[in-house]
């Protein structure tokens, strides 16, 4: 079974090697959509081009972060890649099977064999804490060990799916694709309508048990400011796609205490009970 993670990146060099090494170990191939990174993101990815990185594509940035544009391209790529399963993912995420006795590829193959065609991931958000505030280094997974489960709704990260056949969408949907998205085909799945959180397609049948997603959203306060405050977001996407990520000022960010977090020991011991619906990184909500 061939499983491909479609990654989108912009200056993700601090995460890229750990991400690619993880997928290599987990039996997952990678297709990278890079949004004109100016750091070593693409250089690192190219090191793995003879192993499991099957393609590197540049999406022009045009001076703005345009997430919807990236998601629309992911939908098209998902139909072009010859894979059995696909996964929408980001470089700052580490995705694993429900149990460490299986690799991610083995677990997805089992889900496929049981007749399911989509997988939700329970998100565990890892953050630096007030007592240990800087993990901006290659060993961040070893040193940044505080997390909380995050799920404002369920499912929240329905991001892996079995490859679907392309169908005639009907005249109305076809016209929408041409007029709104300027493309002449309707992809088999919809990612963009939910900002990439929930894949959708006819006949979707999600697996009942969540897989796991360790999300290292920032490695320090300085990284948070660089990632969110100093990024230029497409104005039309701010309210419906980004919220606080695009509107918070530097002084809005603060690190939680380790007493407000849970301590990571192993993937099998990640605790999904009582998930938060808002992140602890910002002191105001929108």
KOLFIBA-487126 format. One record per residue (C-alpha): residue number from 0; residue in one letter; x negated, y, z. Coordinates in steps of 0.05 Angstrom, whole numbers, plus 32768, in hexadecimal, padded with zeros to 4 digits. Layout:
N
NODE  num  residu    c1    c2    c3
NODE  NUM       a     X     Y     Z
...
END
This chain:
286
NODE  num  residu    c1    c2    c3
NODE    0       x  8000  8000  8000
NODE    1       x  7FE5  8044  7FEC
NODE    2       x  7FF5  807D  801C
NODE    3       x  7FE0  80C5  800C
NODE    4       x  7FE1  8101  803B
NODE    5       x  7FEA  8143  8017
NODE    6       x  7FC4  8178  803E
NODE    7       x  7FC7  81C3  8036
NODE    8       x  7F8C  81EC  804F
NODE    9       x  7F73  8232  8057
NODE   10       x  7F31  823B  807D
NODE   11       x  7F3B  81FA  80A3
NODE   12       x  7EF1  81E7  80A5
NODE   13       x  7EF2  81DF  80F0
NODE   14       x  7F27  81A7  80E9
NODE   15       x  7F18  8189  80A5
NODE   16       x  7EE3  8156  80B6
NODE   17       x  7F08  813A  80F2
NODE   18       x  7F48  8136  80C9
NODE   19       x  7F28  8112  808E
NODE   20       x  7F00  80E2  80BA
NODE   21       x  7F41  80D0  80DE
NODE   22       x  7F67  80C1  809E
NODE   23       x  7F2C  8099  8083
NODE   24       x  7F2F  806D  80C2
NODE   25       x  7F7B  8068  80BE
NODE   26       x  7F7D  8050  8075
NODE   27       x  7F9C  8090  805A
NODE   28       x  7F87  80B4  801A
NODE   29       x  7F88  8100  8015
NODE   30       x  7F9B  8133  7FE0
NODE   31       x  7F86  817A  7FF3
NODE   32       x  7FA8  81BA  7FDE
NODE   33       x  7F79  81F2  7FF1
NODE   34       x  7F92  823A  7FF4
NODE   35       x  7F4F  825A  7FE0
NODE   36       x  7F29  824D  8020
NODE   37       x  7EEC  8278  802C
NODE   38       x  7ECB  824A  805E
NODE   39       x  7EB0  8203  8055
NODE   40       x  7EF4  81E0  8051
NODE   41       x  7EED  81CA  8008
NODE   42       x  7EA3  81B9  800F
NODE   43       x  7EB4  8188  8047
NODE   44       x  7EED  816A  8020
NODE   45       x  7EC0  815F  7FE4
NODE   46       x  7E92  8134  800F
NODE   47       x  7ECB  8102  8013
NODE   48       x  7EDE  8103  7FCA
NODE   49       x  7EBE  80BF  7FBE
NODE   50       x  7EE1  80A1  7FFA
NODE   51       x  7F2A  80B3  8004
NODE   52       x  7F34  80FC  7FED
NODE   53       x  7F55  80EF  7FAA
NODE   54       x  7F5E  8137  7F94
NODE   55       x  7F4E  817F  7FA6
NODE   56       x  7F79  81B5  7F88
NODE   57       x  7F76  8201  7F91
NODE   58       x  7FB6  8228  7F9C
NODE   59       x  7FAA  8272  7F8E
NODE   60       x  7FB5  829C  7FCC
NODE   61       x  7FC3  82E0  7FAE
NODE   62       x  7FB0  8301  7FEF
NODE   63       x  7FEA  82E3  8016
NODE   64       x  7FFB  82A2  803A
NODE   65       x  8036  8287  8013
NODE   66       x  804D  8248  8035
NODE   67       x  808A  823D  800A
NODE   68       x  805E  823E  7FCB
NODE   69       x  8032  8208  7FEA
NODE   70       x  806D  81DC  7FFD
NODE   71       x  808A  81E1  7FB8
NODE   72       x  8048  81C9  7F9B
NODE   73       x  8046  8190  7FCE
NODE   74       x  808A  8179  7FB5
NODE   75       x  8070  8175  7F6E
NODE   76       x  802E  8153  7F82
NODE   77       x  8055  811F  7FA9
NODE   78       x  8076  8108  7F68
NODE   79       x  8035  8108  7F41
NODE   80       x  8009  80E0  7F71
NODE   81       x  800E  8095  7F67
NODE   82       x  801A  8082  7FAF
NODE   83       x  804A  8055  7FD5
NODE   84       x  8052  8086  800F
NODE   85       x  8042  80D0  8017
NODE   86       x  8037  80FD  8052
NODE   87       x  803C  8148  8059
NODE   88       x  8005  815B  808A
NODE   89       x  7FD4  8192  80A0
NODE   90       x  7F8A  818F  80B2
NODE   91       x  7F96  81A1  80FB
NODE   92       x  7FC0  8163  8106
NODE   93       x  7FAC  811D  811A
NODE   94       x  7FE4  80EB  810A
NODE   95       x  7FE5  80A6  8127
NODE   96       x  8011  8068  812B
NODE   97       x  8040  805D  8166
NODE   98       x  800F  802B  8183
NODE   99       x  7FC4  8029  817D
NODE  100       x  7FC6  7FE0  816A
NODE  101       x  7FD6  7FF7  8123
NODE  102       x  7FB5  8028  80F4
NODE  103       x  7FE2  805D  80D6
NODE  104       x  7FE1  8038  8094
NODE  105       x  7FF3  7FF6  80B4
NODE  106       x  802D  8015  80DA
NODE  107       x  8049  8038  809C
NODE  108       x  8045  7FF6  8076
NODE  109       x  806C  7FD4  80AE
NODE  110       x  80A1  800B  80AD
NODE  111       x  80A7  8002  8062
NODE  112       x  80AF  7FB7  806B
NODE  113       x  80E8  7FC3  809C
NODE  114       x  810E  7FEA  8067
NODE  115       x  8104  8032  807F
NODE  116       x  80ED  806A  8051
NODE  117       x  80DB  80A5  807E
NODE  118       x  80B5  80B0  80C0
NODE  119       x  80BB  80E6  80F5
NODE  120       x  807F  80FA  811F
NODE  121       x  8085  8110  8167
NODE  122       x  8059  814D  816F
NODE  123       x  8028  8154  81A8
NODE  124       x  800B  819A  81AA
NODE  125       x  7FC4  81A0  81C4
NODE  126       x  7FAB  81E4  81DD
NODE  127       x  7F6F  8202  8200
NODE  128       x  7F81  8215  8247
NODE  129       x  7F70  824F  8275
NODE  130       x  7F3F  8224  829B
NODE  131       x  7F1C  820B  825B
NODE  132       x  7F28  823E  8225
NODE  133       x  7EF9  8230  81EA
NODE  134       x  7EF7  81F0  81C2
NODE  135       x  7EE5  820D  817F
NODE  136       x  7EB1  81D7  816E
NODE  137       x  7EB0  8195  8148
NODE  138       x  7EBE  816B  8187
NODE  139       x  7EFF  818F  8198
NODE  140       x  7F25  814D  819D
NODE  141       x  7EF8  8136  81D5
NODE  142       x  7EFA  8176  81FE
NODE  143       x  7F40  8193  81F3
NODE  144       x  7F6A  8161  8217
NODE  145       x  7FA8  8186  822E
NODE  146       x  7FEA  8180  8209
NODE  147       x  8035  8184  820C
NODE  148       x  806A  8161  81E1
NODE  149       x  808B  8192  81B2
NODE  150       x  80CE  8186  8190
NODE  151       x  8100  81BE  8188
NODE  152       x  812E  818C  8166
NODE  153       x  812C  8143  8151
NODE  154       x  8115  8131  811F
NODE  155       x  80E2  8169  811E
NODE  156       x  80A9  814F  80F3
NODE  157       x  80C9  811F  80C0
NODE  158       x  808B  8123  8095
NODE  159       x  807D  80DE  8077
NODE  160       x  80A7  80BC  8042
NODE  161       x  80A8  8084  8010
NODE  162       x  809D  809B  7FC9
NODE  163       x  80E1  80AA  7FA9
NODE  164       x  80F6  80A5  7F60
NODE  165       x  8104  80E6  7F3D
NODE  166       x  814E  80ED  7F2E
NODE  167       x  8176  811D  7F03
NODE  168       x  818B  8151  7F36
NODE  169       x  81C8  816B  7F12
NODE  170       x  81CE  81AA  7EE9
NODE  171       x  81D7  81D9  7F25
NODE  172       x  8198  81C0  7F48
NODE  173       x  8171  81C0  7F07
NODE  174       x  8184  8209  7EFB
NODE  175       x  816F  821A  7F42
NODE  176       x  812B  81FB  7F37
NODE  177       x  8120  8222  7EF7
NODE  178       x  8139  8265  7F10
NODE  179       x  8122  8264  7F58
NODE  180       x  80E3  823A  7F56
NODE  181       x  80CF  8240  7F0D
NODE  182       x  80C6  81F6  7F02
NODE  183       x  80E6  81C9  7ECE
NODE  184       x  80EF  818B  7EF9
NODE  185       x  8110  817E  7F3C
NODE  186       x  80E2  8159  7F6C
NODE  187       x  80F9  8119  7F8C
NODE  188       x  80F3  8136  7FD3
NODE  189       x  8101  8179  7FF4
NODE  190       x  80CC  8194  8024
NODE  191       x  80D3  81DF  801C
NODE  192       x  811A  81E8  8037
NODE  193       x  8103  81D9  807E
NODE  194       x  80BE  81F8  8079
NODE  195       x  80A0  81B2  8072
NODE  196       x  80BB  8198  80B4
NODE  197       x  80EF  8168  8097
NODE  198       x  80E9  8143  8055
NODE  199       x  812C  8136  8034
NODE  200       x  8144  810B  7FFB
NODE  201       x  8182  80E1  7FEA
NODE  202       x  8186  80A0  8011
NODE  203       x  8154  80B5  8046
NODE  204       x  814E  8081  807E
NODE  205       x  811E  8097  80B5
NODE  206       x  80FB  8064  80E1
NODE  207       x  811B  8066  8127
NODE  208       x  80DA  806B  814E
NODE  209       x  80AE  80A9  814A
NODE  210       x  8065  80A6  8135
NODE  211       x  8035  80D6  8158
NODE  212       x  8017  8119  8142
NODE  213       x  7FE0  813A  816A
NODE  214       x  7FE1  8184  8156
NODE  215       x  7FA4  81AE  8166
NODE  216       x  7FC3  81F1  8154
NODE  217       x  7F8A  821D  816E
NODE  218       x  7F47  8210  818F
NODE  219       x  7F3F  8252  81B4
NODE  220       x  7F62  8296  81BB
NODE  221       x  7F32  82B2  8187
NODE  222       x  7F47  827B  8158
NODE  223       x  7F91  828B  8165
NODE  224       x  7F87  82D4  8153
NODE  225       x  7F60  82C2  8114
NODE  226       x  7F94  828E  80FF
NODE  227       x  7FD2  82B7  810A
NODE  228       x  7FC5  8302  8116
NODE  229       x  7F91  830A  80DF
NODE  230       x  7FB8  82E3  80AA
NODE  231       x  7FE3  8307  8078
NODE  232       x  8025  82E3  8071
NODE  233       x  8055  82EA  8037
NODE  234       x  8089  831C  8051
NODE  235       x  80C5  82F5  8037
NODE  236       x  80AF  82B8  805F
NODE  237       x  80A4  82D7  80A4
NODE  238       x  80EA  82D2  80C1
NODE  239       x  80FF  828E  80A7
NODE  240       x  80BD  8268  80A5
NODE  241       x  808A  8285  80D5
NODE  242       x  80AA  82AD  810D
NODE  243       x  8078  82BC  8145
NODE  244       x  803E  82A1  811C
NODE  245       x  8044  82DD  80EE
NODE  246       x  805C  8312  811F
NODE  247       x  8035  8307  8160
NODE  248       x  7FFF  833A  8171
NODE  249       x  7FBC  8328  8190
NODE  250       x  7FD5  833A  81D6
NODE  251       x  8010  830B  81D0
NODE  252       x  7FE4  82CD  81D2
NODE  253       x  7FD1  82AE  8215
NODE  254       x  7FB8  8269  822A
NODE  255       x  7FE1  823E  8259
NODE  256       x  7FC4  8221  8299
NODE  257       x  7FB1  81D8  8298
NODE  258       x  7FE6  81D0  82CE
NODE  259       x  801B  81DF  829A
NODE  260       x  8001  81A9  826B
NODE  261       x  7FF9  815D  826B
NODE  262       x  7FB5  813C  826B
NODE  263       x  7FA4  8111  822F
NODE  264       x  7F87  80CC  823C
NODE  265       x  7F97  80A1  81FF
NODE  266       x  7FC6  80A4  81C4
NODE  267       x  7FEF  806C  81E2
NODE  268       x  7FFA  8095  8222
NODE  269       x  8014  80D4  8200
NODE  270       x  8053  80E8  8225
NODE  271       x  808E  80FE  81FA
NODE  272       x  80BE  810B  8234
NODE  273       x  80DD  8151  823D
NODE  274       x  80C0  8171  81FE
NODE  275       x  80BA  81BD  81FA
NODE  276       x  80E1  81E4  81C7
NODE  277       x  80B1  8220  81C6
NODE  278       x  8066  8222  81C5
NODE  279       x  803E  8239  8201
NODE  280       x  800C  8262  81D8
NODE  281       x  8034  82A2  81D3
NODE  282       x  8054  82CB  820A
NODE  283       x  808F  82E2  81E1
NODE  284       x  80C2  82C0  81B3
NODE  285       x  80E5  82D5  8173
END
